[in-house]
Amino acid sequence: MPICGDDTAIPLPADPAGLAAAGSGWLTTALHAYGTLSPDNGVARITECTEVGGGSTGRKALLSVECTRPESGLPTELFAKFSRDLDDSLRDVGRTQMQPEVRFAELARRPGFPIIVPTTVFADYHADSGTGILITDRIPFGIDGVEPQHHKCLDYEMPDALEHYQTLVTSLAVLAGWHRSGAVDDVIDGFPVDLQAATVGERPPLREERLARQMGRLAEFADSHPELLPANVLSPQFLSGLAAQIPVIVASEQALWPQLLATDDHLALCHWNANVDNAWFWRDAGGRLQCGLLDWGCVSQLNVAMALWGALSAAETDLWDDHFDDLVVLFADEYRAAGGPAVDPDALAVQVLQYAAIMGATWLLDVPGLVRARLGEQAKTMTRFDPAIKDDEGIRAPLQMLTNVLNLWQTRDVGALLAALH
C-alpha cells in the first residue's frame, strides 16, 4: 500500500529515486493538488533529479522540470527535501521535523506573510509513518545578485558579518511579532509550544558524574591544544571554577524550561536554527541587505531567546563580545514594531545566556574527544584555520560553538545567571 499525504491524499515518494520513478505524471498530480499548477497545464518532463547531500535528516535532490506551457510564478528549478532516510537509521530519527515544516509552508502562502522564504510548490506529510516531501524553488546562490552561500562557522570569510546578523535578527523578530499581532490566531494551534521538542536527536540529561568527566577532559584539552581555544578560557583557574559549578548546571537544567515557558511575552513563532547557512542574502535596489530563511524543521512557538541562540551560536566570538547586546535590542525593537509585545532587552539577554549555557553543557562538552578522535595528535599544533578543521564542518562548527559558550561563561558570569534560576 502506498503511503499517502494527510492533506492531499496522494502517494508520497520517500526518496529521490522514488520521485524520479513517479515522474512527471506524479508531479502534475501533486502540483494540481497543492494549487500551484493551473488545472489545464502539466509537467511535461523532469530534466534533472540529482540527489545531493547535506543536512542532518532526510534525503535531498535537485529537481528541474519543464511544463506543457510556461506558467507565471511557478519556478522550474526546484529543490526536493524528503523527511526519510531509510538507509541511515540515525538520520531517519529526525523524520518528524518535517511535519511542522509542511504546516509552515502552507502558512507562508498566506497573503501578507511578512518575511521571505522559499516558494513551495508542493508539501505533504503522513504523520503515522513520518513520511513527507517538501518541494520548493531552488535558491540561486552566487547568481543574479544573490550572495554565495555562507557556510556555518566561516564568518571570518564573510564581508560585513554584523550586517548579515542584523538582517537575520530582524527577520526573526518580524515573524515573531507578526504572530503575536494576532495575524495567525486561526492556525497557531498547529505550531504548539513544546520548548524541549526543538532539538535534533534525543537530548541527553545532565548528570554530575558525566559532567565531571567532561570538564576534566576539557581542562586537559585546553592545556594540550592551546591554539584551538581563545586565551581567556585557557586559564586553569577559570576551568576549575567552571567545574565547581557542575551542581548549579545540573540543577539549572530543570529550572530553565519552566522559566522560559513562563515568560509569555517571549513566546512566538520562530525559526529554531537561523544560522547564516540557513539563509540567503542579496541587496535591494537601495543597497540594503535582505535575507530569506531556509530549513524550517522544528518551527514552532518558542521562547525567542532560543531562536536568538540558534541564530548566533555559530558566529565569531568577537560578534558576541562587541554586538550581542545591540542585537538583542534590535530584536526587541523590531518585535514590537511588527506587532509583538514590548520586552525588556536585558531580561531577554539573560535568557539567551542561560539557554546557551545549558545547551553548551548538554551538547558541546564532548568536542575535545571529537577533535582527538578525528585528528589525533596532530591537532595539538593546529589552529581552527588549519584545513583539517576549517574544511570539516563536523569539527569546526561544534568547536566554534563550544568556544562561544566558554567565552560567554568567562565574560558574562553565566554561573551567577544560572544560579538565579533557582
Secondary structure, DSSP 4 states (H G I P E B T S, - for coil): ---B-TTT--B---SHHHHHHHHHHHHHHHHHHHT-S-TT--EEEEEEEEEE--SSSS-EEEEEEEESS--TT--SEEEEEES--TT-HHHHGGGGGHHHHHHHHHHTTSTT--SB-PPEEEEEEETTTTEEEEEEEPP-TTSTTPPPP--TT-GGGSTTHHHHHHHHHHHHHHHHHHIIIIITTTTGGGS-B-GGG-SSSPPPPP-HHHHHHHHHHHHHHHHH-GGGS-GGG--HHHHHHHHHTHHHHHHHHHHHHHHHHH-GGGEEEE-S---GGGEEEEE-TTS-EEEEE---TT-EEEEHHHHHHHHHTTS-HHHHHHHHHHHHHHHHHHHHHTTPPP--HHHHHHHHHHHHHHHHHHHTTTHHHHHHHHHGGGGGG--TTSHHHHT-HHHHHHHHHHHHHHHHHHHHTHHHHHHTT-
